[in-house]
Every structure is written in C-alpha cells, then in structure tokens.
Amino acid sequence: MVIMNDDFFIKKGYLISTDNNLLDFDVIFNYLDKESYWSKGIQLDVLRKAIDNALCFGVYYQQKQIGFAKVVTDKATFAYLADVFIIEQYRGLGLSKWLIQTIKQHEDLQGLRRWMLATADAHGLYAQFGFTPITRAERWMEIFSPYTVNN
C-alpha cells in the first residue's frame, strides 16, 4: 500500500492510495459505466478483473472515494494509463494534477521506456507531465472491440 503525501492536500483531508481494499467499486463502476465517454457499457466482471490486474490509484476525501486511475504495466518497460477521473464536484481543485504527478512518481513506475494513454479531452493536463501525441503513428496498430457503438 502506498499513501501519497502532499501537505497541501493532506491538510485539506485528501488522500491518494494504491490500496485496493480502499477502493469503492460502486463509485468506480457507476462513473465509468454512466459518466465516462470511454467505458459506457462496461460489465461488472470485466471491471473487477481489470482492477484486480492493474496498479490502481484511489483519490479520497474524508474517506470517500472521489477519483480513480489505473495503470496497466509490466513495471519494467511499459505502462498504459487508463480510466482516470475525478468526480465532477471535486474538479478544479488541482486533484487531477496531483493524481497524475503521484502516478508518475510511484516507485514501481520508474525507468519505464514508454507510457501510453488515450484521451479525447485532457491533452492539456497530460502534456504537463510529458505526454505528447504519438510519433511514428504508422508503427502503431490496434484491435478495438468497443462495448457500445459510442466508443
């Protein structure tokens, strides 16, 4: 378990932890299934398996989950950042920046050769942490099997 410290946020009652026992699955599922544009229609068992097999970061305020991110990684060469969110009423406080900073500084994610993510609307946030559009896009391929036609 890693509990990330940042005096500014800790003093205000916020916490980031990688302890999966603290995760509120209902909060995560409801956000991803009903509010996100990228995971609408995700099945409960699929999300449980995804969480079980990833390095997850929960964001909490007064012991209530208000944000989430997961990193799919081999902890040596590659990491894919996914499912990042802060619940709407807590946006605009700098929590998403703190979350990404915490993820990038995590001890198991140091020295990686490549980080990846996909976003439709948060390029400015991720650019602050070194993410750029894919170079040599002609080398990249994918198999995409959406849950719904909206993805």
JOUR-V73150 format. One record per residue. N is the residue number from 1. RES is the residue in three letters. PHI is phi in whole degrees, 0 to 359 (NA if undefined). OMEGA is omega as a letter, one per 40 degrees, with the letter a starting at -180 (NA if undefined). BURIAL is b if it has 24 or more other C-alpha atoms within 12 Angstrom, else e. Layout:
BEGIN
n,res,phi,omega,burial
N,RES,PHI,OMEGA,BURIAL
N,RES,PHI,OMEGA,BURIAL
END
This chain:
BEGIN
n,res,phi,omega,burial
1,MET,NA,i,e
2,VAL,239,i,e
3,ILE,249,a,b
4,MET,273,a,b
5,ASN,255,i,e
6,ASP,209,a,e
7,ASP,310,a,e
8,PHE,301,a,e
9,PHE,283,a,e
10,ILE,300,i,e
11,LYS,297,a,e
12,LYS,266,i,e
13,GLY,96,a,e
14,TYR,263,a,b
15,LEU,210,i,b
16,ILE,240,a,b
17,SER,220,i,b
18,THR,259,i,b
19,ASP,280,a,b
20,ASN,297,i,b
21,ASN,292,i,e
22,LEU,273,a,b
23,LEU,298,i,b
24,ASP,261,a,b
25,PHE,304,a,b
26,ASP,298,i,e
27,VAL,298,a,b
28,ILE,296,a,b
29,PHE,299,a,b
30,ASN,299,i,e
31,TYR,294,a,b
32,LEU,295,a,b
33,ASP,283,a,b
34,LYS,249,a,e
35,GLU,248,a,e
36,SER,283,i,b
37,TYR,268,a,b
38,TRP,256,a,b
39,SER,229,i,b
40,LYS,303,i,e
41,GLY,89,i,b
42,ILE,299,a,b
43,GLN,273,a,e
44,LEU,307,a,e
45,ASP,293,i,e
46,VAL,293,i,e
47,LEU,295,i,b
48,ARG,301,i,e
49,LYS,294,i,e
50,ALA,298,i,b
51,ILE,294,a,b
52,ASP,297,a,e
53,ASN,250,i,e
54,ALA,227,i,b
55,LEU,272,a,b
56,CYS,254,i,b
57,PHE,237,i,b
58,GLY,258,i,b
59,VAL,249,a,b
60,TYR,229,i,b
61,TYR,230,a,e
62,GLN,49,i,e
63,GLN,67,i,e
64,LYS,247,a,e
65,GLN,287,a,b
66,ILE,233,i,b
67,GLY,197,a,b
68,PHE,197,i,b
69,ALA,201,i,b
70,LYS,228,i,b
71,VAL,237,i,b
72,VAL,265,a,b
73,THR,206,i,b
74,ASP,262,i,e
75,LYS,63,i,e
76,ALA,226,a,e
77,THR,230,a,e
78,PHE,215,i,e
79,ALA,214,i,b
80,TYR,243,a,b
81,LEU,271,a,b
82,ALA,214,i,b
83,ASP,55,a,b
84,VAL,280,i,b
85,PHE,203,i,b
86,ILE,237,i,b
87,ILE,301,a,b
88,GLU,310,a,e
89,GLN,293,i,e
90,TYR,253,i,e
91,ARG,283,i,e
92,GLY,86,a,e
93,LEU,256,a,e
94,GLY,92,a,e
95,LEU,293,i,b
96,SER,294,i,b
97,LYS,295,i,b
98,TRP,298,i,b
99,LEU,297,a,b
100,ILE,295,i,b
101,GLN,300,i,b
102,THR,298,i,b
103,ILE,298,a,b
104,LYS,296,a,b
105,GLN,265,a,e
106,HIS,301,a,b
107,GLU,300,a,e
108,ASP,280,a,e
109,LEU,242,i,b
110,GLN,269,i,e
111,GLY,77,i,e
112,LEU,292,i,e
113,ARG,284,a,e
114,ARG,214,i,e
115,TRP,245,i,b
116,MET,226,i,b
117,LEU,196,i,b
118,ALA,230,i,e
119,THR,211,i,b
120,ALA,259,a,e
121,ASP,216,a,e
122,ALA,237,a,e
123,HIS,303,a,e
124,GLY,297,i,e
125,LEU,298,a,e
126,TYR,290,i,b
127,ALA,299,i,e
128,GLN,297,a,e
129,PHE,246,i,e
130,GLY,96,i,e
131,PHE,287,i,e
132,THR,225,i,e
133,PRO,302,a,e
134,ILE,300,i,e
135,THR,266,a,e
136,ARG,51,a,e
137,ALA,304,a,e
138,GLU,295,i,e
139,ARG,275,a,e
140,TRP,269,i,e
141,MET,224,i,e
142,GLU,209,i,e
143,ILE,241,a,e
144,PHE,242,a,e
145,SER,237,a,e
146,PRO,291,i,e
147,TYR,288,i,e
148,THR,223,i,e
149,VAL,286,a,e
150,ASN,283,a,e
151,ASN,281,NA,e
END
